[in-house]
């Protein structure tokens, strides 16, 4: 998930999760692709992409069922970066 190509407005990439589901991925697999799998591919497993003691604490908090991927971007209630709430 994500790119530096500038194809969408910064911060809207959470909507890519629903696009993955619409393309046929299971919602849990799409969430893993955007979090744990992405961290592993970047060589950052254990630091980002998980909620765990010692991890970096980058979080996007969603209102409602996270497995209901429709409109995720409109349901963001908080964004945390390195343990600091930025939204």
PyMOL commands that set and color helices and strands:
alter all, ss='L'
color gray80, all
select helices_A, chain A and resi 15-22+27-34+36-41+72-75
alter helices_A, ss='H'
color red, helices_A
select strands_A, chain A and resi 59-62+76-81+84-85
alter strands_A, ss='S'
color yellow, strands_A
deselect
rebuild
show_as cartoon
